[in-house]
Amino acid sequence: MTDADNRSQAFAEAEEPPSTTYIAGNKALNGRPVRAAPPVRESFPMGPGAKAFRKAFFPDVDAMQWADWRWQLRARIRTQAELERIFTLSDDERSAVVRHNGSLPVGITPYYASLMDRHDASDPLRRTHIPVGQEYLRVPGEADDPLGEDHDTAVPGLVHRYPDRVLFLTTGTCSTYCRYCTRSRMVGEAGGEYSFSRSQWESALAYIEAHPKIRDVLLSGGDPLTLSDDKLDYLLGRLRAIKHVEFIRIGTKVPTVLPMRVTRALVRVLKKHHPLWMSLHFTHPTELTPEVAKSTSRLADAGIPLGSQTVILKGINDNVPVMTELMQGLLHHRVKPYYLYQCDPISGSAQFRTPVEKGIEIIEGLRGHTTGYAVPQFVIDAPGGGGKIPLLPEYLVGRDGDDLLLRNFEGGVYRYPDKGGTLGADRVVPAQYLKDL
Ligand SMILES: *Cc1c(COP(=O)(O)O)cnc(C)c1O
C-alpha cells in the first residue's frame, strides 16, 4: 500500500472500537454497584452461501467475528495469493492482477466473495471485481474522468454541477472496488490531490455554507459508510446545521457488499439526521441475500427512503429477465429502483459497455410488464460534464388530425384527443402501426 492509501485508510477506519451492545445495564443491584456487562458483538443473519464459505476458507473465524464489519474490511481479499487461496483464477485474471498498480486496487470483502462462483471466471459478480486483461485496453472516447468532474470541482472533493445540489466526495475508500468504477482515478491508492483529509471536509463545508442555493448534498466517494459512526455523525451534523441544506442523501454500496456494516449503532446515528435518503448500488439479483434483506430493512425501518442505482454491464446484467428479477427483488427489499446507468466511458471499460439501445430495450421490457415502481430511469451521464440525461423508448407514434397516436407496452396503438397540440405532427407513422389504425 502507498502512504496515500494508508492515510485514507486510517481516516476511514480509525478511532472507533468494534461495535458493541450490552447484555444488560450496569445499574446498581441491592445498592451495590455491578460491573458493566462484558461487551458482546452484534449478531447478524448469515445466509447458506456465507456459512459454507466461512467454514471452508475462514475456519478459525466464528460467526460473531464474521458479522463484524471491521473484521470484514481487514480481511478483504486484495492480493494474488489471497485470491488464489479462494478462486481458481483464469490465466487472464492472474496476469491482470499481477500487472495492477496505482488506484482502484483489488479489494473484495469475504462476505461478497462468498457470493461469487469460485471456479467460473464468467460469474457476474466475479467479473465486476476481479480484473482481466481488457481493463488495460484503451479505446477511443474513453477517459480517466469522462464526466469532467475535476472541471466542475468547486473545492477539492466537492463537485458542483447542478444549480441546487452538490456531490460531496467524503473518502477514497470503498469496501470493495468495482472494476467499472466511475471514480477509479481517485479511489484506493490514488493519493495526491485526492486527500479526503479533515481539512478537505472543512473547506467543502465552508463552500456549502457560503452558497445558499445549495439545498441538496449527496455524500459519496469512495463509500461514505466505510467511515466510522463518529465521523458520519459529525459530517451529517455539520450539514444539518446549515439552514439552506434541506436534503441529504448518501450514495453507497456498503449495504450490498458489506451488509453487516448496517449495525444498530449506525442506524441510530443516521436517524438523528432526518430527512436522510440513500441510493444503494446493486448489480445482480444474486446480491439479494438474507444479509442484504437485514441491511435494507434496518435502514427502511429507520425511516430512510431507499433508492437504487445500477450500471448496465455487458454479459453481467444486460438483459430483461435479469433486470426484471433485480428490480422486482429490490421492491421486495423496500428499495425503489432509481437510476439505471449507461456505463461511463471510463478508461478500460470497453469490456463492460453495452450499446445504448440495450438500456432502452431493458426499460421497454419493464414498463407495463411489471410494477411501475420497479421501473428505474435510464440515464446517460453525459461525458464532459453535461450531467444525467434521461432516455426513454419511443412511445409517441405520430398524429392523425387532432389525435395523438401512442403505442402501449404491448405494441397496440391508441389515440388521445389532443386538440390544438402539435406533438408528433411532424412524424410519419411507421408502417408497423398503420395496421392498428
Ligand atoms: C448524479 C449527480 C447528482 C445528483 O443527481 P440527481 O439527479 O439529483 O440524483 C448531483 N451532482 C452530480 C455531480 C451528480 O453526478
Residues whose N, C-alpha, C, O or C-beta is under 5 A from the ligand:
A	BS01	LIG	V159 R161 R165 V166 L167
